[in-house]
């Protein structure tokens, strides 16, 4: 297991060096821009509730959203979400191999992951998810890795 540590360290260092550098300023600006309409809306609702007397303030004070408000809140948060990520893990001593990559643009997510199962088969799953639902395609390549008794 000690020989896997340098390999894992090299993988992590390699991924961190090859990954694009993220600007903290850009992240803060993007998050602030996306949340600003939601914050303004929440403040306006809270002020309306506070000025409407005890009866109407009760809903705002309880901190809960109606199902419709929650759905709208989540829709606004998801509208412009974009990301890409991936990772790979290989541990020859434990014969553990897996990888995952995924991209998201708005409400649509696409990705692929694979792993070697206990029989040595390489299992690859490609998937899509979005407003229309979730679909996946699963492929199994038997005998990809000759497993040892560990």
C-alpha positions in Angstrom: 0.0 0.0 0.0 3.0 2.3 0.6 3.8 2.3 -3.2 0.3 3.6 -4.0 0.9 6.7 -2.0 3.4 8.2 -4.4 1.2 7.3 -7.3 -1.8 9.0 -5.7 0.3 12.0 -4.8 1.5 12.2 -8.4 -2.1 12.0 -9.7 -3.2 14.8 -7.3 -0.2 17.0 -8.2 -0.7 16.3 -11.9 -4.4 17.1 -11.7 -3.8 20.3 -9.8 -1.2 21.4 -12.2 -3.3 20.7 -15.3 -6.5 22.1 -13.9 -7.4 25.6 -14.9 -6.6 28.2 -12.3 -9.8 29.7 -10.8 -10.0 33.3 -10.2 -11.5 34.0 -6.7 -12.7 37.4 -7.9 -14.5 35.8 -10.8 -16.1 33.2 -8.6 -17.3 35.8 -6.1 -18.6 38.1 -8.9 -20.5 35.2 -10.6 -22.1 33.9 -7.3 -23.0 37.5 -6.3 -24.6 38.2 -9.7 -26.6 35.0 -9.6 -27.8 35.4 -6.1 -28.6 39.1 -6.2 -32.2 38.7 -7.6 -33.0 36.1 -5.0 -31.6 38.2 -2.2 -33.6 41.2 -3.4 -36.7 39.2 -3.6 -36.3 37.7 -0.1 -35.6 41.1 1.4 -38.7 42.6 -0.3 -40.9 39.7 0.9 -39.5 40.0 4.4 -40.2 43.8 4.4 -43.8 43.2 3.1 -44.3 40.7 5.9 -42.9 43.0 8.6 -45.2 45.9 7.6 -48.3 43.7 7.2 -49.0 43.1 10.8 -48.5 40.1 13.0 -50.7 37.8 10.9 -48.9 38.2 7.6 -45.4 38.4 9.2 -45.9 34.9 10.6 -45.1 33.2 7.2 -41.9 35.2 6.7 -40.8 34.7 10.3 -41.2 30.9 10.1 -38.4 30.8 7.5 -40.2 28.2 5.4 -41.0 28.5 1.7 -44.1 27.3 0.1 -43.5 24.4 -2.4 -44.1 26.9 -5.3 -41.6 29.4 -3.8 -39.0 26.7 -3.3 -39.4 25.4 -6.9 -39.0 28.9 -8.2 -36.0 29.5 -6.0 -34.3 26.3 -7.2 -35.2 27.1 -10.8 -33.4 30.5 -10.5 -30.4 29.0 -8.9 -30.1 26.3 -11.6 -30.7 28.5 -14.6 -27.1 29.5 -15.3 -25.1 26.9 -13.5 -22.0 25.7 -15.4 -19.2 23.4 -14.4 -16.9 20.7 -15.5 -15.0 18.3 -13.4 -13.3 15.0 -13.5 -11.0 12.7 -11.6 -9.1 9.4 -12.0 -8.0 7.0 -9.3 -5.6 4.1 -9.8 -4.3 1.9 -7.0 -2.4 -1.1 -8.4 -1.8 -2.7 -5.0 -5.5 -2.7 -4.2 -6.5 -3.1 -7.8 -8.9 -0.2 -7.5 -9.5 1.8 -10.6 -12.1 4.4 -11.3 -12.7 7.7 -13.2 -15.5 10.2 -13.4 -16.1 13.3 -15.6 -19.1 15.5 -15.7 -20.3 18.8 -17.2 -23.3 20.9 -16.4 -24.8 23.7 -18.4 -28.0 25.1 -16.8 -30.4 22.3 -16.1 -28.6 19.7 -18.3 -25.9 17.4 -16.9 -23.8 14.9 -18.9 -21.2 12.6 -17.7 -19.4 9.3 -17.7 -17.9 7.2 -15.0 -16.1 3.9 -15.0 -14.7 1.4 -12.5 -13.2 -2.1 -12.4 -15.6 -4.3 -10.5 -14.6 -7.3 -8.2 -14.6 -9.7 -11.2 -12.1 -7.5 -13.2 -14.7 -6.2 -15.6 -14.5 -2.6 -16.7 -18.0 -1.0 -16.2 -18.6 2.3 -18.0 -21.7 4.3 -17.5 -22.6 7.3 -19.7 -25.5 9.4 -18.5 -27.6 12.5 -19.2 -30.0 14.3 -16.8 -32.1 17.4 -17.2 -35.7 18.6 -17.3 -36.7 15.6 -19.5 -35.4 13.1 -16.9 -32.4 10.8 -16.5 -31.0 8.3 -19.0 -27.9 6.1 -18.9 -26.1 3.6 -21.0 -24.1 0.9 -19.2 -21.4 -1.1 -20.9 -19.4 -4.0 -19.3 -16.1 -5.2 -20.7 -15.4 -8.5 -19.0 -11.8 -9.5 -18.2 -10.3 -5.9 -18.4 -8.2 -6.6 -15.3 -6.8 -9.9 -14.1 -7.8 -9.8 -10.4 -5.5 -11.3 -7.7 -6.7 -12.7 -4.4 -6.1 -9.9 -2.1 
